[in-house]
Amino acid sequence: MADAGIDEGTDDTPADPAVGTGSADLRVDHLTGATTVVVGSRQGRPNLPASGCPFCVGGLEAPEPYEVRSFPNRWPALGDERCEVVLYTPDHDQTFWGLGPDGAERVVRLWADRTRMLGARDDVDYVLVFENRGPEVGATIAHPHGQIYAYDRIPPVPLRSLVDGVLRPDSVPDDLVVARRGDWLAWVPEAATWPYEIRIAPVAPVGALTDPDCDLCGLAEVLVDVLARLDQRFDAPMPYMLWIHQRPTDGGDWPGARVCVFITPLLRAAGTPRFVAAAELGAGIFFNPVVPSVAAAELRALRGVPT
């Protein structure tokens, strides 16, 4: 579960020129159908900043004061400046939920702005916003931040959701609901793979963060709410992976596209990670030790940050 871009801006060494031109060694496994991009240039990236945090004001990637900030990743997995880092706050020790609704909304609006700008490029068919939080999931820089990858094709997982998936937040049973904020509903999926897994989607049929009717304020509020609950669950920062599926930017007609936030917390108990084991990867059938309705009830019982 290594972070695909955890070493953002920690060295002055330029990335491999071949990667910078946009060339990518994309390979498909003929047995499993899995897609891999081989990026040899990232093997030499530094594991930790040599001195100081590059994301704090005055650091390598933030020489001037900022509220939120985005910039190209120095160690991109994709070329042509299609990998970006998003800084949530200049406060190194802050949490996402600690930003409050106003601070979180600045982040959400930056996600939408960068989705719009990157998605307008002819060489970008899909924009994926994501975050890896905590060293347990491979993030080596503690400063609150996320990333954005702009793909030249629609990746397999969101494509499968677009073609085969059905997202109906309005039909989620009450016992799986965690929180409601604005137009957004947060719930534990009935077939959750991860303990305390959460999905967040608007009840209205909104396809992307860039849609005029997308309630960005409500999204900020619900993220603050549920991420605060996750940190309370074991009275410690919850390591998690977060990503957002939304409408492709390839110009195609995707009437069924729905924006959805996926949050996969790592811990199943205090100090105990939920590891994905060989039987699960080998079979494609997963085993969740926490009953989803129980997880939802436990999260509901915790206090969401007032908004």
C-alpha positions in Angstrom: 0.0 0.0 0.0 2.9 2.4 -0.8 2.0 6.0 -1.6 2.4 6.6 -5.3 3.7 10.1 -4.7 4.9 10.4 -1.2 8.2 12.2 -1.8 6.9 15.5 -3.3 9.4 18.2 -3.6 12.0 16.9 -1.2 15.0 17.3 -3.5 16.3 19.7 -6.2 17.2 16.9 -8.5 15.0 17.0 -11.7 12.9 14.1 -12.7 13.9 11.8 -15.5 13.6 13.8 -18.8 11.9 10.8 -20.4 9.1 11.0 -17.9 9.0 14.8 -18.2 8.1 14.5 -21.9 5.1 12.5 -21.1 6.4 9.1 -22.3 5.1 6.3 -20.0 6.0 2.7 -20.0 2.4 1.4 -19.6 2.1 -2.4 -19.4 -0.9 -4.7 -19.1 -0.5 -8.2 -17.5 -1.9 -10.6 -20.1 -3.0 -13.1 -17.4 -4.7 -10.8 -14.9 -5.5 -7.7 -17.0 -3.8 -5.5 -14.3 -2.3 -2.2 -15.6 1.1 -1.0 -14.5 3.1 2.1 -15.4 6.8 1.4 -14.9 8.5 4.6 -13.8 12.1 3.8 -13.1 13.0 7.5 -12.4 11.0 7.4 -9.1 13.3 4.7 -7.7 15.9 7.4 -7.0 13.6 9.8 -5.2 14.5 10.7 -1.6 12.6 9.0 1.2 12.5 11.9 3.6 13.3 15.7 3.4 17.0 16.3 4.0 16.3 19.3 6.2 13.1 20.9 7.2 9.6 20.5 5.8 9.4 21.5 2.1 5.6 22.3 2.5 6.0 24.8 5.4 6.2 28.5 4.5 9.7 29.2 3.4 10.3 25.6 2.4 11.4 24.4 -1.0 7.8 24.1 -2.3 6.3 27.0 -0.4 8.7 29.9 -0.5 5.9 32.5 0.0 2.9 32.6 2.5 -0.2 30.7 1.3 -3.6 29.4 2.5 -3.8 26.5 0.0 -1.4 25.7 -2.8 -0.9 23.3 -5.6 2.2 22.7 -7.7 3.7 20.0 -10.0 5.2 17.0 -8.3 9.0 16.9 -8.6 8.9 13.1 -8.8 5.9 12.5 -11.1 4.5 9.1 -11.9 3.1 10.7 -15.1 4.8 13.1 -17.4 4.0 16.6 -18.7 3.1 18.1 -15.3 0.1 15.7 -14.9 0.9 15.0 -11.2 0.3 17.7 -8.7 0.7 18.2 -4.9 -2.0 20.0 -3.0 -1.1 21.7 0.3 -4.1 22.1 2.6 -2.7 24.5 5.1 0.6 26.2 6.1 0.2 24.7 9.6 2.4 21.6 9.7 0.7 20.0 12.6 -2.9 20.6 11.5 -5.5 17.9 10.6 -7.9 18.1 7.7 -10.9 18.3 10.1 -9.0 20.9 12.2 -9.2 23.2 9.3 -12.9 23.7 10.0 -15.5 24.2 7.3 -13.9 27.4 5.9 -10.4 25.9 5.7 -11.7 22.7 4.3 -13.8 24.5 1.7 -10.6 26.3 0.4 -9.1 22.8 -0.2 -12.3 21.5 -1.9 -12.5 24.5 -4.1 -8.8 24.1 -5.1 -9.6 20.4 -5.9 -12.4 21.7 -8.2 -10.2 24.4 -9.8 -7.4 22.0 -10.6 -9.9 19.4 -11.9 -11.2 22.0 -14.2 -7.8 23.2 -15.4 -6.2 19.8 -15.8 -9.4 18.3 -17.4 -9.4 21.0 -20.0 -6.1 19.7 -21.5 -6.3 17.6 -24.6 -4.0 15.0 -23.1 -6.1 14.4 -20.0 -9.2 12.1 -19.9 -9.5 11.7 -16.2 -8.6 13.7 -13.1 -8.1 11.7 -9.8 -7.9 13.7 -6.6 -6.5 11.6 -3.7 -4.8 11.6 -0.3 -2.6 9.2 1.6 -2.6 10.1 5.3 -0.1 8.6 7.7 3.2 6.7 7.5 1.2 3.5 7.8 0.0 4.0 4.2 3.4 5.3 2.9 3.2 9.0 3.4 6.6 10.2 4.6 5.8 14.0 4.9 3.4 14.7 7.8 2.4 18.1 6.6 -1.3 18.0 5.5 -1.4 17.5 1.8 -2.9 15.4 -1.0 -2.3 14.9 -4.7 -3.9 15.0 -8.1 -3.1 12.7 -11.1 -4.3 13.7 -14.6 -4.5 10.5 -16.7 -4.5 10.4 -20.5 -7.1 7.6 -20.3 -9.8 6.6 -17.9 -8.3 4.3 -15.3 -9.8 0.8 -14.9 -11.4 1.2 -11.5 -13.4 4.4 -12.2 -14.2 3.1 -15.7 -15.7 -0.1 -14.2 -17.8 2.1 -11.8 -19.0 4.2 -14.7 -20.0 1.2 -16.8 -21.2 -1.3 -14.2 -21.7 0.6 -10.9 -24.9 2.1 -9.5 -24.6 4.9 -6.9 -27.8 5.6 -5.0 -27.1 7.5 -1.8 -30.9 8.2 -1.4 -31.4 4.5 -0.9 -28.8 3.9 1.8 -30.4 2.2 4.9 -30.4 4.4 8.0 -28.3 2.0 10.0 -25.4 2.5 7.6 -25.6 6.3 7.6 -22.8 8.2 9.5 -23.6 11.9 8.7 -25.4 14.3 6.5 -24.2 17.8 5.6 -25.7 20.0 2.9 -26.5 17.8 -0.1 -24.0 15.2 0.9 -24.5 11.8 2.7 -21.7 9.8 4.4 -22.2 6.1 5.0 -20.5 2.8 5.5 -21.0 0.6 2.4 -23.0 -2.6 3.0 -20.2 -4.7 1.5 -17.3 -2.6 3.0 -13.9 -4.1 2.3 -12.2 -2.0 5.0 -13.4 -1.6 8.7 -14.9 1.9 9.1 -14.8 2.5 5.4 -16.8 5.5 4.4 -18.3 6.7 1.1 -19.6 10.3 0.6 -21.8 11.4 -2.3 -24.4 14.0 -3.0 -28.0 12.9 -3.0 -28.6 14.9 -6.1 -27.2 13.5 -9.4 -24.0 15.5 -9.6 -21.2 14.2 -11.9 -18.1 16.2 -10.9 -16.7 18.7 -8.5 -16.8 21.2 -11.3 -20.5 21.0 -11.9 -22.3 24.3 -11.1 -24.8 22.5 -8.8 -22.0 20.7 -6.8 -22.4 21.7 -3.2 -18.7 22.3 -2.4 -19.5 23.9 1.0 -21.5 20.8 2.0 -18.6 18.5 0.9 -16.2 20.5 3.0 -18.5 20.2 6.0 -19.1 16.5 5.7 -15.3 15.8 5.3 -14.6 17.7 8.5 -17.3 15.8 10.2 -16.4 12.2 9.2 -12.6 12.7 9.4 -13.0 14.0 13.0 -15.0 10.9 13.8 -12.3 8.6 12.4 -9.6 10.3 14.6 -11.9 9.9 17.6 -12.6 6.2 17.0 -9.3 5.0 18.5 -8.3 8.4 20.1 -5.4 8.7 17.7 -4.9 10.0 14.1 -6.5 7.5 11.8 -4.3 6.6 8.8 -6.4 6.5 5.6 -6.5 6.6 1.9 -9.0 8.9 0.2 -9.8 9.4 -3.4 -12.6 10.9 -5.5 -14.3 9.5 -8.5 -16.0 11.9 -10.9 -17.0 12.4 -14.5 -14.2 11.8 -17.1 -12.9 14.8 -19.0 -12.6 13.1 -22.3 -15.5 14.9 -23.8 -17.7 11.8 -23.8 -21.3 11.5 -22.8 -21.3 10.0 -19.3 -24.9 10.5 -18.1 -24.5 8.0 -15.2 -21.3 9.6 -13.8 -21.6 10.5 -10.1 -19.0 12.2 -7.9 -18.1 10.0 -4.9 -15.5 10.2 -2.2 -14.0 7.0 -1.0 -12.3 6.8 2.4 -10.5 3.6 3.5 -9.2 3.8 7.1 -6.4 1.4 7.9 -7.1 0.4 11.5 -9.6 -2.2 12.5 -8.8 -1.8 16.2 -6.6 0.5 18.3 -3.0 0.1 17.0 -4.1 -2.9 14.8 -4.0 -2.5 11.0 -6.4 -4.3 8.7 -3.9 -6.0 6.3 -5.0 -7.3 2.9 -3.8 -10.9 2.9 -2.9 -13.4 0.2 -6.2 -15.2 0.1 -8.0 -11.9 -0.5 -5.7 -10.7 -3.3 -5.5 -14.2 -4.8 -9.2 -14.8 -4.8 -10.6 -11.3 -5.2 -12.9 -11.9 -2.2 -12.3 -9.9 0.9 -13.1 -10.5 4.6 -14.1 -7.6 6.8 -13.9 -8.3 10.5 -16.1 -5.3 11.4 -19.8 -5.5 10.6 -20.7 -2.4 8.5 -23.8 -1.5 10.5 -21.8 -1.8 13.7 -19.0 0.4 12.3 -21.6 3.0 11.2 -23.2 3.0 14.7 -19.8 3.4 16.4 -19.0 6.4 14.1 -22.4 8.0 14.6 -21.9 7.8 18.4 -18.8 10.0 18.1 -19.0 13.7 17.9 -18.6 15.3 14.5 -17.0 18.7 14.6 -19.7 21.4 14.8 -20.0 23.3 11.5 
